[in-house]
Amino acid sequence: MGERPLSNMLKNILLWVVIAAVLMSVFNNFGARKPSGAQLSYTQFIEAVHNGQVKQVVIEGNAVKGITTAGQKFITYNPNDPHLIDDLLENKVEIKAKPPEGQSLLMQIFISWFPMLLLIGVWVFFMRQMQGGGGAGRGAMNFGKSKARLMEEDKIKVTFKDVAGCDEAIEEVQEVVDFLKDPSKFQKLGGRIPKGILMVGPPGTGKTLIARAIAGEAKVPFFTISGSDFVEMFVGVGASRVRDMFEQAKKHAPCIVFIDEIDAVGRHRGAGLGGGHDEREQTLNQLLVEMDGFEGNEGIIIIAATNRPDVLDPALLRPGRFDRQVTVGLPDIRGREQILKVHLRKVPTADDVDPKVIARGTPGFSGADLANLVNEASLFAARANKKLVDMGDLEKAKDKILMGVERRSMVMSDEEKRMTAYHEAGHAIVGLNVPEHDPVYKVSIMPRGRALGITMFLPERDQYSASKRKLESQISSLFGGRIAEALIFGPEAITTGASNDIERATDIARNMVTKWGLSEKLGPLAYAEEEGEVFLGRSVTQHKSMSEATARMIDEEIRAIIDRNYERAERILKENMDKLHMMAEALVKYETIDRDQIDAIMRGETPPPPKDWEDNPPTGKQAADAEAEAKGKQEAPAEPSGGVSPVGGPAGQHFE
């Protein structure tokens, strides 16, 4: 692969050298030659002739070249003087004549044709550039060439040691590596390697990393392309690129072809508003033929990744094309610990860093989330001019990812702070007094993102299902903030801060009735309508309907679930009014309280101050004034980096 680009480069250099030489010869031919000798005016020349100072002249057309009696050369030009020859003869000047220099016939032809040849050359050059200039996949006219990028086996440094948290997936793909290394082991027993492996899982779980590790372990060429790279604006381009990709892969067999986000080209055929014959379907048809058509592609293993397997065409998923589907799910606590160890190897850490503790506090995090957590922690440590990343930096990074970045510059009035404190305290107290609810991780009235306050519930272990009791407890805790506002400030003072709480509680109740069969009145039936979008590979006409009486019963059941959990939350807050006041006062004073302080409040004890809390810290308007006075002395808080909230989420969203 390295010799061909080098030869093309040498050809281009040689072509440019020839063009430059021709242009220089032409310009030299047109350019005026530097005269030999001094240039005299015609008057000076005639005076010199009359004074007998000219010994010899050579006449070439209008040019008169001569030598003086002192041996100096000169040149002048005859303005068609008819008496010049007589003057020269009278003064005994030796006269010689030469015909004017003319261009050769070949040069005359070349000069006359040069403009047209130049235009043709420029046109050919640009056409070659548009068609790729001999390079694969380049040029505006090179639509049908594959955009797959080849990574040589010696350039892939990723191995299975760099992949953690998905041991089952690695076991599934290990056979591919073993076959590529020693195919006779399987062929002796009549076995054949899977032609295709489809890796399915949520974003950020390591599907692409596993594919690179397979190529790194097997030491074979690795082609990588995205599903969106096939289809362009011109008809037939996608199918042509598929053919070209497999032709390139055959030349490098055995090899691996990795197609990322294959759902961009592999969706159900005949779906959507465009009918059953569009460019994407032609591309998919060609892909199906190349993967398992009349001609086999021995030694080519297709690995694809997607997080939308439900929209893929069934013909693409059958054995012979994608023989094996590997699910790469979110890591469990052991997998998170292994992933953290992989990423923590790259940063200097203090002795108090315990990956097991971090893994226990990050349920639902993907591998990408954990990598981002370690990176954010290293940034926090760098801002504080630390030499090592400690556990406090990792906790700050986790809070930033889960709850968003703190908006310390936002000024809140004392009344708003008090309202927000009671709202968040209501969420926390109800959540602590209902069964099967996730423990309260942290409560804060420090504005983060769009929320003025956040109550974060964090499960202690990985959860894969939810009971009816747990779902109803979530609904009760969601209404805790609104009820606390009504009990303390009166029904007329309820704010819009509970809008997100109401929306989430209604969604849970509706799903309980229509999707999960948790309604005793309606029974275990699914009433939820299909919400498949037109362009997600589903048919427009796929839907379910229900009668008006059933819809009315559904609304009544949702109302009943909401009402009984609202009443339960109100009863809990009235029974724990002293704890509600104590927690709200702690929030106003400290702004953020953690699990230890919350447990102390629930025991009826005065909560201790946070570990990193300073006495009487400036907050709200005081913080803004202090910042204006001491500008430059304090470190700016971290800016938001687009961190996701994989678990939990703010119990109460307050919008300005």
Secondary structure, 3 states (H helix, E strand, C coil): CCHHHHHHHHHHHHHHHHHHHHHHHHHHHHCCCCCCCEECCHHHHHHHHHCCCEEEEEEECCEEEEEECCCCEEEEECCCCCCHHHHHHHCCCEEEEECCCCCCHHHHHHHHHHHHHHHHHHHHHHHHHHCCCCCCCCCCCCCCCCCCEEECHHHCCCCHHHCCCCHHHHHHHHHHHHHHHCCHHHHCCCCCCCCEEEEECCCCCCHHHHHHHHHHHHCCCEEEEEHHHCCCCCCCHHHHHHHHHHHHHHHCCCEEEEEECHHHCCECCCCCCCCCCCHHHHHHHHHHHHHHCCCCCCCEEEEEEECCHHHECHHHHCCCCCCEEEECCCCCHHHHHHHHHHHHCCCCECCCCCHHHHHHCCCCCCHHHHHHHHHHHHHHHHHCCCCCECHHHHHHHHHHHHHCCECCCCCCCHHHHHHHHHHHHHHHHHHHCCCCCCCEEEEECCCECCECCEEEECCCCCCCCCCHHHHHHHHHHHHHHHHHHHHHHCHHHCCHHHHHHHHHHHHHHHHHHHCCCCCCCCCCCCCCCCCCCHHHCCCCCCCCCCCHHHHHHHHHHHHHHHHHHHHHHHHHHHHCHHHHHHHHHHHHHHCEEEHHHHHHHHCCCCCCCCCCCCCCCCCHHHHHHHHHHCCCCCCCCCCCCCCCCCCCCCCCCCCC
